[in-house]
Amino acid sequence: MGRELVNAICAGLPGAEVSDPWGGGHDCWKVGGKMFAVVGARLAGVSVKTDGIETAEMLIAAGVAERAAYLHRSWVRLPEAAPADEVRHRLVTSYRLVRAGLPRKVQAALGAVDEA
């Protein structure tokens, strides 16, 4: 899994936009102005939102993910060695969680999400 794969997956999600808000080469993916994925400038991998601290802790304990530095405890970092299907699943899940928290009008304007 590399930055290119993460960016390709995120770019295919309706309304997803990338920026580098902190400078230094981060890829910060947002939907409706809310962050759902971050590729760091120094460490390989991607940080994503989970549905809660318990899920994050379970993924960390299972060795699937690591604690995402500087982010809430409900976020995890998938290492570069993570399988592509796991990366895709976690990115889409994170996107859907963030999107679900947006106002209904904003969600409706984004269009449908593929069942990937």
Phi and psi restraints in degrees (range 20) as a CNS / XPLOR table:
assign (resid 1 and name C) (resid 2 and name N)
       (resid 2 and name CA) (resid 2 and name C) 1.0 -132.4 20.0 2
assign (resid 2 and name N) (resid 2 and name CA)
       (resid 2 and name C) (resid 3 and name N) 1.0 176.8 20.0 2
assign (resid 2 and name C) (resid 3 and name N)
       (resid 3 and name CA) (resid 3 and name C) 1.0 -56.3 20.0 2
assign (resid 3 and name N) (resid 3 and name CA)
       (resid 3 and name C) (resid 4 and name N) 1.0 -37.7 20.0 2
assign (resid 3 and name C) (resid 4 and name N)
       (resid 4 and name CA) (resid 4 and name C) 1.0 -62.6 20.0 2
assign (resid 4 and name N) (resid 4 and name CA)
       (resid 4 and name C) (resid 5 and name N) 1.0 -43.0 20.0 2
assign (resid 4 and name C) (resid 5 and name N)
       (resid 5 and name CA) (resid 5 and name C) 1.0 -64.4 20.0 2
assign (resid 5 and name N) (resid 5 and name CA)
       (resid 5 and name C) (resid 6 and name N) 1.0 -46.9 20.0 2
assign (resid 5 and name C) (resid 6 and name N)
       (resid 6 and name CA) (resid 6 and name C) 1.0 -58.5 20.0 2
assign (resid 6 and name N) (resid 6 and name CA)
       (resid 6 and name C) (resid 7 and name N) 1.0 -47.6 20.0 2
assign (resid 6 and name C) (resid 7 and name N)
       (resid 7 and name CA) (resid 7 and name C) 1.0 -65.1 20.0 2
assign (resid 7 and name N) (resid 7 and name CA)
       (resid 7 and name C) (resid 8 and name N) 1.0 -36.3 20.0 2
assign (resid 7 and name C) (resid 8 and name N)
       (resid 8 and name CA) (resid 8 and name C) 1.0 -65.9 20.0 2
assign (resid 8 and name N) (resid 8 and name CA)
       (resid 8 and name C) (resid 9 and name N) 1.0 -42.7 20.0 2
assign (resid 8 and name C) (resid 9 and name N)
       (resid 9 and name CA) (resid 9 and name C) 1.0 -64.8 20.0 2
assign (resid 9 and name N) (resid 9 and name CA)
       (resid 9 and name C) (resid 10 and name N) 1.0 -49.6 20.0 2
assign (resid 9 and name C) (resid 10 and name N)
       (resid 10 and name CA) (resid 10 and name C) 1.0 -64.0 20.0 2
assign (resid 10 and name N) (resid 10 and name CA)
       (resid 10 and name C) (resid 11 and name N) 1.0 -39.1 20.0 2
assign (resid 10 and name C) (resid 11 and name N)
       (resid 11 and name CA) (resid 11 and name C) 1.0 -63.5 20.0 2
assign (resid 11 and name N) (resid 11 and name CA)
       (resid 11 and name C) (resid 12 and name N) 1.0 -24.3 20.0 2
assign (resid 11 and name C) (resid 12 and name N)
       (resid 12 and name CA) (resid 12 and name C) 1.0 -83.9 20.0 2
assign (resid 12 and name N) (resid 12 and name CA)
       (resid 12 and name C) (resid 13 and name N) 1.0 -2.9 20.0 2
assign (resid 12 and name C) (resid 13 and name N)
       (resid 13 and name CA) (resid 13 and name C) 1.0 -90.4 20.0 2
assign (resid 13 and name N) (resid 13 and name CA)
       (resid 13 and name C) (resid 14 and name N) 1.0 133.5 20.0 2
assign (resid 13 and name C) (resid 14 and name N)
       (resid 14 and name CA) (resid 14 and name C) 1.0 -56.4 20.0 2
assign (resid 14 and name N) (resid 14 and name CA)
       (resid 14 and name C) (resid 15 and name N) 1.0 125.4 20.0 2
assign (resid 14 and name C) (resid 15 and name N)
       (resid 15 and name CA) (resid 15 and name C) 1.0 79.4 20.0 2
assign (resid 15 and name N) (resid 15 and name CA)
       (resid 15 and name C) (resid 16 and name N) 1.0 1.7 20.0 2
assign (resid 15 and name C) (resid 16 and name N)
       (resid 16 and name CA) (resid 16 and name C) 1.0 -72.3 20.0 2
assign (resid 16 and name N) (resid 16 and name CA)
       (resid 16 and name C) (resid 17 and name N) 1.0 135.5 20.0 2
assign (resid 16 and name C) (resid 17 and name N)
       (resid 17 and name CA) (resid 17 and name C) 1.0 -132.7 20.0 2
assign (resid 17 and name N) (resid 17 and name CA)
       (resid 17 and name C) (resid 18 and name N) 1.0 144.9 20.0 2
assign (resid 17 and name C) (resid 18 and name N)
       (resid 18 and name CA) (resid 18 and name C) 1.0 -111.7 20.0 2
assign (resid 18 and name N) (resid 18 and name CA)
       (resid 18 and name C) (resid 19 and name N) 1.0 145.5 20.0 2
assign (resid 18 and name C) (resid 19 and name N)
       (resid 19 and name CA) (resid 19 and name C) 1.0 -151.4 20.0 2
assign (resid 19 and name N) (resid 19 and name CA)
       (resid 19 and name C) (resid 20 and name N) 1.0 175.3 20.0 2
assign (resid 19 and name C) (resid 20 and name N)
       (resid 20 and name CA) (resid 20 and name C) 1.0 -128.0 20.0 2
assign (resid 20 and name N) (resid 20 and name CA)
       (resid 20 and name C) (resid 21 and name N) 1.0 74.3 20.0 2
assign (resid 20 and name C) (resid 21 and name N)
       (resid 21 and name CA) (resid 21 and name C) 1.0 -65.9 20.0 2
assign (resid 21 and name N) (resid 21 and name CA)
       (resid 21 and name C) (resid 22 and name N) 1.0 -23.0 20.0 2
assign (resid 21 and name C) (resid 22 and name N)
       (resid 22 and name CA) (resid 22 and name C) 1.0 -103.5 20.0 2
assign (resid 22 and name N) (resid 22 and name CA)
       (resid 22 and name C) (resid 23 and name N) 1.0 -4.1 20.0 2
assign (resid 22 and name C) (resid 23 and name N)
       (resid 23 and name CA) (resid 23 and name C) 1.0 73.6 20.0 2
assign (resid 23 and name N) (resid 23 and name CA)
       (resid 23 and name C) (resid 24 and name N) 1.0 172.8 20.0 2
assign (resid 23 and name C) (resid 24 and name N)
       (resid 24 and name CA) (resid 24 and name C) 1.0 85.8 20.0 2
assign (resid 24 and name N) (resid 24 and name CA)
       (resid 24 and name C) (resid 25 and name N) 1.0 5.5 20.0 2
assign (resid 24 and name C) (resid 25 and name N)
       (resid 25 and name CA) (resid 25 and name C) 1.0 97.7 20.0 2
assign (resid 25 and name N) (resid 25 and name CA)
       (resid 25 and name C) (resid 26 and name N) 1.0 23.1 20.0 2
assign (resid 25 and name C) (resid 26 and name N)
       (resid 26 and name CA) (resid 26 and name C) 1.0 -80.4 20.0 2
assign (resid 26 and name N) (resid 26 and name CA)
       (resid 26 and name C) (resid 27 and name N) 1.0 148.4 20.0 2
assign (resid 26 and name C) (resid 27 and name N)
       (resid 27 and name CA) (resid 27 and name C) 1.0 -111.0 20.0 2
assign (resid 27 and name N) (resid 27 and name CA)
       (resid 27 and name C) (resid 28 and name N) 1.0 106.3 20.0 2
assign (resid 27 and name C) (resid 28 and name N)
       (resid 28 and name CA) (resid 28 and name C) 1.0 -106.4 20.0 2
assign (resid 28 and name N) (resid 28 and name CA)
       (resid 28 and name C) (resid 29 and name N) 1.0 113.1 20.0 2
assign (resid 28 and name C) (resid 29 and name N)
       (resid 29 and name CA) (resid 29 and name C) 1.0 -95.7 20.0 2
assign (resid 29 and name N) (resid 29 and name CA)
       (resid 29 and name C) (resid 30 and name N) 1.0 131.6 20.0 2
assign (resid 29 and name C) (resid 30 and name N)
       (resid 30 and name CA) (resid 30 and name C) 1.0 -131.4 20.0 2
assign (resid 30 and name N) (resid 30 and name CA)
       (resid 30 and name C) (resid 31 and name N) 1.0 154.8 20.0 2
assign (resid 30 and name C) (resid 31 and name N)
       (resid 31 and name CA) (resid 31 and name C) 1.0 -131.3 20.0 2
assign (resid 31 and name N) (resid 31 and name CA)
       (resid 31 and name C) (resid 32 and name N) 1.0 128.6 20.0 2
assign (resid 31 and name C) (resid 32 and name N)
       (resid 32 and name CA) (resid 32 and name C) 1.0 59.2 20.0 2
assign (resid 32 and name N) (resid 32 and name CA)
       (resid 32 and name C) (resid 33 and name N) 1.0 28.9 20.0 2
assign (resid 32 and name C) (resid 33 and name N)
       (resid 33 and name CA) (resid 33 and name C) 1.0 82.3 20.0 2
assign (resid 33 and name N) (resid 33 and name CA)
       (resid 33 and name C) (resid 34 and name N) 1.0 1.9 20.0 2
assign (resid 33 and name C) (resid 34 and name N)
       (resid 34 and name CA) (resid 34 and name C) 1.0 -111.1 20.0 2
assign (resid 34 and name N) (resid 34 and name CA)
       (resid 34 and name C) (resid 35 and name N) 1.0 133.0 20.0 2
assign (resid 34 and name C) (resid 35 and name N)
       (resid 35 and name CA) (resid 35 and name C) 1.0 -71.5 20.0 2
assign (resid 35 and name N) (resid 35 and name CA)
       (resid 35 and name C) (resid 36 and name N) 1.0 135.4 20.0 2
assign (resid 35 and name C) (resid 36 and name N)
       (resid 36 and name CA) (resid 36 and name C) 1.0 -126.9 20.0 2
assign (resid 36 and name N) (resid 36 and name CA)
       (resid 36 and name C) (resid 37 and name N) 1.0 -12.2 20.0 2
assign (resid 36 and name C) (resid 37 and name N)
       (resid 37 and name CA) (resid 37 and name C) 1.0 -157.5 20.0 2
assign (resid 37 and name N) (resid 37 and name CA)
       (resid 37 and name C) (resid 38 and name N) 1.0 145.9 20.0 2
assign (resid 37 and name C) (resid 38 and name N)
       (resid 38 and name CA) (resid 38 and name C) 1.0 -139.9 20.0 2
assign (resid 38 and name N) (resid 38 and name CA)
       (resid 38 and name C) (resid 39 and name N) 1.0 127.2 20.0 2
assign (resid 38 and name C) (resid 39 and name N)
       (resid 39 and name CA) (resid 39 and name C) 1.0 -102.3 20.0 2
assign (resid 39 and name N) (resid 39 and name CA)
       (resid 39 and name C) (resid 40 and name N) 1.0 121.3 20.0 2
assign (resid 39 and name C) (resid 40 and name N)
       (resid 40 and name CA) (resid 40 and name C) 1.0 -73.2 20.0 2
assign (resid 40 and name N) (resid 40 and name CA)
       (resid 40 and name C) (resid 41 and name N) 1.0 166.1 20.0 2
assign (resid 40 and name C) (resid 41 and name N)
       (resid 41 and name CA) (resid 41 and name C) 1.0 -84.3 20.0 2
assign (resid 41 and name N) (resid 41 and name CA)
       (resid 41 and name C) (resid 42 and name N) 1.0 -25.9 20.0 2
assign (resid 41 and name C) (resid 42 and name N)
       (resid 42 and name CA) (resid 42 and name C) 1.0 -111.5 20.0 2
assign (resid 42 and name N) (resid 42 and name CA)
       (resid 42 and name C) (resid 43 and name N) 1.0 -47.7 20.0 2
assign (resid 42 and name C) (resid 43 and name N)
       (resid 43 and name CA) (resid 43 and name C) 1.0 -89.7 20.0 2
assign (resid 43 and name N) (resid 43 and name CA)
       (resid 43 and name C) (resid 44 and name N) 1.0 133.3 20.0 2
assign (resid 43 and name C) (resid 44 and name N)
       (resid 44 and name CA) (resid 44 and name C) 1.0 -71.9 20.0 2
assign (resid 44 and name N) (resid 44 and name CA)
       (resid 44 and name C) (resid 45 and name N) 1.0 146.5 20.0 2
assign (resid 44 and name C) (resid 45 and name N)
       (resid 45 and name CA) (resid 45 and name C) 1.0 124.9 20.0 2
assign (resid 45 and name N) (resid 45 and name CA)
       (resid 45 and name C) (resid 46 and name N) 1.0 -179.0 20.0 2
assign (resid 45 and name C) (resid 46 and name N)
       (resid 46 and name CA) (resid 46 and name C) 1.0 -138.5 20.0 2
assign (resid 46 and name N) (resid 46 and name CA)
       (resid 46 and name C) (resid 47 and name N) 1.0 138.9 20.0 2
assign (resid 46 and name C) (resid 47 and name N)
       (resid 47 and name CA) (resid 47 and name C) 1.0 -98.6 20.0 2
assign (resid 47 and name N) (resid 47 and name CA)
       (resid 47 and name C) (resid 48 and name N) 1.0 136.5 20.0 2
assign (resid 47 and name C) (resid 48 and name N)
       (resid 48 and name CA) (resid 48 and name C) 1.0 -137.0 20.0 2
assign (resid 48 and name N) (resid 48 and name CA)
       (resid 48 and name C) (resid 49 and name N) 1.0 157.8 20.0 2
assign (resid 48 and name C) (resid 49 and name N)
       (resid 49 and name CA) (resid 49 and name C) 1.0 -84.4 20.0 2
assign (resid 49 and name N) (resid 49 and name CA)
       (resid 49 and name C) (resid 50 and name N) 1.0 141.8 20.0 2
assign (resid 49 and name C) (resid 50 and name N)
       (resid 50 and name CA) (resid 50 and name C) 1.0 -112.0 20.0 2
assign (resid 50 and name N) (resid 50 and name CA)
       (resid 50 and name C) (resid 51 and name N) 1.0 176.4 20.0 2
assign (resid 50 and name C) (resid 51 and name N)
       (resid 51 and name CA) (resid 51 and name C) 1.0 -77.6 20.0 2
assign (resid 51 and name N) (resid 51 and name CA)
       (resid 51 and name C) (resid 52 and name N) 1.0 -1.0 20.0 2
assign (resid 51 and name C) (resid 52 and name N)
       (resid 52 and name CA) (resid 52 and name C) 1.0 169.3 20.0 2
assign (resid 52 and name N) (resid 52 and name CA)
       (resid 52 and name C) (resid 53 and name N) 1.0 171.4 20.0 2
assign (resid 52 and name C) (resid 53 and name N)
       (resid 53 and name CA) (resid 53 and name C) 1.0 -60.9 20.0 2
assign (resid 53 and name N) (resid 53 and name CA)
       (resid 53 and name C) (resid 54 and name N) 1.0 -38.0 20.0 2
assign (resid 53 and name C) (resid 54 and name N)
       (resid 54 and name CA) (resid 54 and name C) 1.0 -63.1 20.0 2
assign (resid 54 and name N) (resid 54 and name CA)
       (resid 54 and name C) (resid 55 and name N) 1.0 -42.7 20.0 2
assign (resid 54 and name C) (resid 55 and name N)
       (resid 55 and name CA) (resid 55 and name C) 1.0 -64.6 20.0 2
assign (resid 55 and name N) (resid 55 and name CA)
       (resid 55 and name C) (resid 56 and name N) 1.0 -43.3 20.0 2
assign (resid 55 and name C) (resid 56 and name N)
       (resid 56 and name CA) (resid 56 and name C) 1.0 -59.9 20.0 2
assign (resid 56 and name N) (resid 56 and name CA)
       (resid 56 and name C) (resid 57 and name N) 1.0 -45.8 20.0 2
assign (resid 56 and name C) (resid 57 and name N)
       (resid 57 and name CA) (resid 57 and name C) 1.0 -63.7 20.0 2
assign (resid 57 and name N) (resid 57 and name CA)
       (resid 57 and name C) (resid 58 and name N) 1.0 -37.7 20.0 2
assign (resid 57 and name C) (resid 58 and name N)
       (resid 58 and name CA) (resid 58 and name C) 1.0 -65.1 20.0 2
assign (resid 58 and name N) (resid 58 and name CA)
       (resid 58 and name C) (resid 59 and name N) 1.0 -44.1 20.0 2
assign (resid 58 and name C) (resid 59 and name N)
       (resid 59 and name CA) (resid 59 and name C) 1.0 -63.9 20.0 2
assign (resid 59 and name N) (resid 59 and name CA)
       (resid 59 and name C) (resid 60 and name N) 1.0 -37.7 20.0 2
assign (resid 59 and name C) (resid 60 and name N)
       (resid 60 and name CA) (resid 60 and name C) 1.0 -68.0 20.0 2
assign (resid 60 and name N) (resid 60 and name CA)
       (resid 60 and name C) (resid 61 and name N) 1.0 -46.9 20.0 2
assign (resid 60 and name C) (resid 61 and name N)
       (resid 61 and name CA) (resid 61 and name C) 1.0 -62.4 20.0 2
assign (resid 61 and name N) (resid 61 and name CA)
       (resid 61 and name C) (resid 62 and name N) 1.0 -33.8 20.0 2
assign (resid 61 and name C) (resid 62 and name N)
       (resid 62 and name CA) (resid 62 and name C) 1.0 -79.0 20.0 2
assign (resid 62 and name N) (resid 62 and name CA)
       (resid 62 and name C) (resid 63 and name N) 1.0 -7.0 20.0 2
assign (resid 62 and name C) (resid 63 and name N)
       (resid 63 and name CA) (resid 63 and name C) 1.0 81.2 20.0 2
assign (resid 63 and name N) (resid 63 and name CA)
       (resid 63 and name C) (resid 64 and name N) 1.0 10.3 20.0 2
assign (resid 63 and name C) (resid 64 and name N)
       (resid 64 and name CA) (resid 64 and name C) 1.0 -79.4 20.0 2
assign (resid 64 and name N) (resid 64 and name CA)
       (resid 64 and name C) (resid 65 and name N) 1.0 -32.8 20.0 2
assign (resid 64 and name C) (resid 65 and name N)
       (resid 65 and name CA) (resid 65 and name C) 1.0 -142.0 20.0 2
assign (resid 65 and name N) (resid 65 and name CA)
       (resid 65 and name C) (resid 66 and name N) 1.0 173.9 20.0 2
assign (resid 65 and name C) (resid 66 and name N)
       (resid 66 and name CA) (resid 66 and name C) 1.0 -125.3 20.0 2
assign (resid 66 and name N) (resid 66 and name CA)
       (resid 66 and name C) (resid 67 and name N) 1.0 165.8 20.0 2
assign (resid 66 and name C) (resid 67 and name N)
       (resid 67 and name CA) (resid 67 and name C) 1.0 -62.5 20.0 2
assign (resid 67 and name N) (resid 67 and name CA)
       (resid 67 and name C) (resid 68 and name N) 1.0 133.2 20.0 2
assign (resid 67 and name C) (resid 68 and name N)
       (resid 68 and name CA) (resid 68 and name C) 1.0 -86.2 20.0 2
assign (resid 68 and name N) (resid 68 and name CA)
       (resid 68 and name C) (resid 69 and name N) 1.0 112.4 20.0 2
assign (resid 68 and name C) (resid 69 and name N)
       (resid 69 and name CA) (resid 69 and name C) 1.0 -61.6 20.0 2
assign (resid 69 and name N) (resid 69 and name CA)
       (resid 69 and name C) (resid 70 and name N) 1.0 141.3 20.0 2
assign (resid 69 and name C) (resid 70 and name N)
       (resid 70 and name CA) (resid 70 and name C) 1.0 71.7 20.0 2
assign (resid 70 and name N) (resid 70 and name CA)
       (resid 70 and name C) (resid 71 and name N) 1.0 0.3 20.0 2
assign (resid 70 and name C) (resid 71 and name N)
       (resid 71 and name CA) (resid 71 and name C) 1.0 -115.1 20.0 2
assign (resid 71 and name N) (resid 71 and name CA)
       (resid 71 and name C) (resid 72 and name N) 1.0 166.2 20.0 2
assign (resid 71 and name C) (resid 72 and name N)
       (resid 72 and name CA) (resid 72 and name C) 1.0 -56.5 20.0 2
assign (resid 72 and name N) (resid 72 and name CA)
       (resid 72 and name C) (resid 73 and name N) 1.0 155.1 20.0 2
assign (resid 72 and name C) (resid 73 and name N)
       (resid 73 and name CA) (resid 73 and name C) 1.0 -64.7 20.0 2
assign (resid 73 and name N) (resid 73 and name CA)
       (resid 73 and name C) (resid 74 and name N) 1.0 -11.6 20.0 2
assign (resid 73 and name C) (resid 74 and name N)
       (resid 74 and name CA) (resid 74 and name C) 1.0 -84.4 20.0 2
assign (resid 74 and name N) (resid 74 and name CA)
       (resid 74 and name C) (resid 75 and name N) 1.0 -0.9 20.0 2
assign (resid 74 and name C) (resid 75 and name N)
       (resid 75 and name CA) (resid 75 and name C) 1.0 -100.2 20.0 2
assign (resid 75 and name N) (resid 75 and name CA)
       (resid 75 and name C) (resid 76 and name N) 1.0 146.3 20.0 2
assign (resid 75 and name C) (resid 76 and name N)
       (resid 76 and name CA) (resid 76 and name C) 1.0 -131.5 20.0 2
assign (resid 76 and name N) (resid 76 and name CA)
       (resid 76 and name C) (resid 77 and name N) 1.0 159.8 20.0 2
assign (resid 76 and name C) (resid 77 and name N)
       (resid 77 and name CA) (resid 77 and name C) 1.0 -112.0 20.0 2
assign (resid 77 and name N) (resid 77 and name CA)
       (resid 77 and name C) (resid 78 and name N) 1.0 122.4 20.0 2
assign (resid 77 and name C) (resid 78 and name N)
       (resid 78 and name CA) (resid 78 and name C) 1.0 -85.2 20.0 2
assign (resid 78 and name N) (resid 78 and name CA)
       (resid 78 and name C) (resid 79 and name N) 1.0 124.6 20.0 2
assign (resid 78 and name C) (resid 79 and name N)
       (resid 79 and name CA) (resid 79 and name C) 1.0 -70.0 20.0 2
assign (resid 79 and name N) (resid 79 and name CA)
       (resid 79 and name C) (resid 80 and name N) 1.0 165.5 20.0 2
assign (resid 79 and name C) (resid 80 and name N)
       (resid 80 and name CA) (resid 80 and name C) 1.0 -58.6 20.0 2
assign (resid 80 and name N) (resid 80 and name CA)
       (resid 80 and name C) (resid 81 and name N) 1.0 -29.3 20.0 2
assign (resid 80 and name C) (resid 81 and name N)
       (resid 81 and name CA) (resid 81 and name C) 1.0 -78.9 20.0 2
assign (resid 81 and name N) (resid 81 and name CA)
       (resid 81 and name C) (resid 82 and name N) 1.0 -1.7 20.0 2
assign (resid 81 and name C) (resid 82 and name N)
       (resid 82 and name CA) (resid 82 and name C) 1.0 -62.4 20.0 2
assign (resid 82 and name N) (resid 82 and name CA)
       (resid 82 and name C) (resid 83 and name N) 1.0 140.4 20.0 2
assign (resid 82 and name C) (resid 83 and name N)
       (resid 83 and name CA) (resid 83 and name C) 1.0 -62.8 20.0 2
assign (resid 83 and name N) (resid 83 and name CA)
       (resid 83 and name C) (resid 84 and name N) 1.0 146.5 20.0 2
assign (resid 83 and name C) (resid 84 and name N)
       (resid 84 and name CA) (resid 84 and name C) 1.0 -58.0 20.0 2
assign (resid 84 and name N) (resid 84 and name CA)
       (resid 84 and name C) (resid 85 and name N) 1.0 -38.4 20.0 2
assign (resid 84 and name C) (resid 85 and name N)
       (resid 85 and name CA) (resid 85 and name C) 1.0 -67.3 20.0 2
assign (resid 85 and name N) (resid 85 and name CA)
       (resid 85 and name C) (resid 86 and name N) 1.0 -34.5 20.0 2
assign (resid 85 and name C) (resid 86 and name N)
       (resid 86 and name CA) (resid 86 and name C) 1.0 -68.3 20.0 2
assign (resid 86 and name N) (resid 86 and name CA)
       (resid 86 and name C) (resid 87 and name N) 1.0 -42.1 20.0 2
assign (resid 86 and name C) (resid 87 and name N)
       (resid 87 and name CA) (resid 87 and name C) 1.0 -60.5 20.0 2
assign (resid 87 and name N) (resid 87 and name CA)
       (resid 87 and name C) (resid 88 and name N) 1.0 -48.5 20.0 2
assign (resid 87 and name C) (resid 88 and name N)
       (resid 88 and name CA) (resid 88 and name C) 1.0 -58.5 20.0 2
assign (resid 88 and name N) (resid 88 and name CA)
       (resid 88 and name C) (resid 89 and name N) 1.0 -47.5 20.0 2
assign (resid 88 and name C) (resid 89 and name N)
       (resid 89 and name CA) (resid 89 and name C) 1.0 -59.4 20.0 2
assign (resid 89 and name N) (resid 89 and name CA)
       (resid 89 and name C) (resid 90 and name N) 1.0 -47.2 20.0 2
assign (resid 89 and name C) (resid 90 and name N)
       (resid 90 and name CA) (resid 90 and name C) 1.0 -68.3 20.0 2
assign (resid 90 and name N) (resid 90 and name CA)
       (resid 90 and name C) (resid 91 and name N) 1.0 -37.4 20.0 2
assign (resid 90 and name C) (resid 91 and name N)
       (resid 91 and name CA) (resid 91 and name C) 1.0 -65.5 20.0 2
assign (resid 91 and name N) (resid 91 and name CA)
       (resid 91 and name C) (resid 92 and name N) 1.0 -46.3 20.0 2
assign (resid 91 and name C) (resid 92 and name N)
       (resid 92 and name CA) (resid 92 and name C) 1.0 -66.1 20.0 2
assign (resid 92 and name N) (resid 92 and name CA)
       (resid 92 and name C) (resid 93 and name N) 1.0 -39.8 20.0 2
assign (resid 92 and name C) (resid 93 and name N)
       (resid 93 and name CA) (resid 93 and name C) 1.0 -62.7 20.0 2
assign (resid 93 and name N) (resid 93 and name CA)
       (resid 93 and name C) (resid 94 and name N) 1.0 -46.0 20.0 2
assign (resid 93 and name C) (resid 94 and name N)
       (resid 94 and name CA) (resid 94 and name C) 1.0 -60.9 20.0 2
assign (resid 94 and name N) (resid 94 and name CA)
       (resid 94 and name C) (resid 95 and name N) 1.0 -45.4 20.0 2
assign (resid 94 and name C) (resid 95 and name N)
       (resid 95 and name CA) (resid 95 and name C) 1.0 -57.0 20.0 2
assign (resid 95 and name N) (resid 95 and name CA)
       (resid 95 and name C) (resid 96 and name N) 1.0 -48.1 20.0 2
assign (resid 95 and name C) (resid 96 and name N)
       (resid 96 and name CA) (resid 96 and name C) 1.0 -64.5 20.0 2
assign (resid 96 and name N) (resid 96 and name CA)
       (resid 96 and name C) (resid 97 and name N) 1.0 -38.2 20.0 2
assign (resid 96 and name C) (resid 97 and name N)
       (resid 97 and name CA) (resid 97 and name C) 1.0 -62.3 20.0 2
assign (resid 97 and name N) (resid 97 and name CA)
       (resid 97 and name C) (resid 98 and name N) 1.0 -46.5 20.0 2
assign (resid 97 and name C) (resid 98 and name N)
       (resid 98 and name CA) (resid 98 and name C) 1.0 -68.2 20.0 2
assign (resid 98 and name N) (resid 98 and name CA)
       (resid 98 and name C) (resid 99 and name N) 1.0 -44.3 20.0 2
assign (resid 98 and name C) (resid 99 and name N)
       (resid 99 and name CA) (resid 99 and name C) 1.0 -59.6 20.0 2
assign (resid 99 and name N) (resid 99 and name CA)
       (resid 99 and name C) (resid 100 and name N) 1.0 -40.4 20.0 2
assign (resid 99 and name C) (resid 100 and name N)
       (resid 100 and name CA) (resid 100 and name C) 1.0 -63.1 20.0 2
assign (resid 100 and name N) (resid 100 and name CA)
       (resid 100 and name C) (resid 101 and name N) 1.0 -23.0 20.0 2
assign (resid 100 and name C) (resid 101 and name N)
       (resid 101 and name CA) (resid 101 and name C) 1.0 -86.4 20.0 2
assign (resid 101 and name N) (resid 101 and name CA)
       (resid 101 and name C) (resid 102 and name N) 1.0 -4.4 20.0 2
assign (resid 101 and name C) (resid 102 and name N)
       (resid 102 and name CA) (resid 102 and name C) 1.0 -80.7 20.0 2
assign (resid 102 and name N) (resid 102 and name CA)
       (resid 102 and name C) (resid 103 and name N) 1.0 156.6 20.0 2
assign (resid 102 and name C) (resid 103 and name N)
       (resid 103 and name CA) (resid 103 and name C) 1.0 -57.5 20.0 2
assign (resid 103 and name N) (resid 103 and name CA)
       (resid 103 and name C) (resid 104 and name N) 1.0 148.3 20.0 2
assign (resid 103 and name C) (resid 104 and name N)
       (resid 104 and name CA) (resid 104 and name C) 1.0 -57.5 20.0 2
assign (resid 104 and name N) (resid 104 and name CA)
       (resid 104 and name C) (resid 105 and name N) 1.0 -38.7 20.0 2
assign (resid 104 and name C) (resid 105 and name N)
       (resid 105 and name CA) (resid 105 and name C) 1.0 -62.9 20.0 2
assign (resid 105 and name N) (resid 105 and name CA)
       (resid 105 and name C) (resid 106 and name N) 1.0 -40.2 20.0 2
assign (resid 105 and name C) (resid 106 and name N)
       (resid 106 and name CA) (resid 106 and name C) 1.0 -66.4 20.0 2
assign (resid 106 and name N) (resid 106 and name CA)
       (resid 106 and name C) (resid 107 and name N) 1.0 -43.9 20.0 2
assign (resid 106 and name C) (resid 107 and name N)
       (resid 107 and name CA) (resid 107 and name C) 1.0 -59.6 20.0 2
assign (resid 107 and name N) (resid 107 and name CA)
       (resid 107 and name C) (resid 108 and name N) 1.0 -45.6 20.0 2
assign (resid 107 and name C) (resid 108 and name N)
       (resid 108 and name CA) (resid 108 and name C) 1.0 -62.3 20.0 2
assign (resid 108 and name N) (resid 108 and name CA)
       (resid 108 and name C) (resid 109 and name N) 1.0 -35.4 20.0 2
assign (resid 108 and name C) (resid 109 and name N)
       (resid 109 and name CA) (resid 109 and name C) 1.0 -72.0 20.0 2
assign (resid 109 and name N) (resid 109 and name CA)
       (resid 109 and name C) (resid 110 and name N) 1.0 -17.1 20.0 2
assign (resid 109 and name C) (resid 110 and name N)
       (resid 110 and name CA) (resid 110 and name C) 1.0 -78.6 20.0 2
assign (resid 110 and name N) (resid 110 and name CA)
       (resid 110 and name C) (resid 111 and name N) 1.0 -25.2 20.0 2
assign (resid 110 and name C) (resid 111 and name N)
       (resid 111 and name CA) (resid 111 and name C) 1.0 91.4 20.0 2
assign (resid 111 and name N) (resid 111 and name CA)
       (resid 111 and name C) (resid 112 and name N) 1.0 177.6 20.0 2
assign (resid 111 and name C) (resid 112 and name N)
       (resid 112 and name CA) (resid 112 and name C) 1.0 -77.6 20.0 2
assign (resid 112 and name N) (resid 112 and name CA)
       (resid 112 and name C) (resid 113 and name N) 1.0 152.7 20.0 2
assign (resid 112 and name C) (resid 113 and name N)
       (resid 113 and name CA) (resid 113 and name C) 1.0 -102.1 20.0 2
assign (resid 113 and name N) (resid 113 and name CA)
       (resid 113 and name C) (resid 114 and name N) 1.0 131.8 20.0 2
assign (resid 113 and name C) (resid 114 and name N)
       (resid 114 and name CA) (resid 114 and name C) 1.0 -61.7 20.0 2
assign (resid 114 and name N) (resid 114 and name CA)
       (resid 114 and name C) (resid 115 and name N) 1.0 153.5 20.0 2
assign (resid 114 and name C) (resid 115 and name N)
       (resid 115 and name CA) (resid 115 and name C) 1.0 -85.0 20.0 2
assign (resid 115 and name N) (resid 115 and name CA)
       (resid 115 and name C) (resid 116 and name N) 1.0 42.2 20.0 2
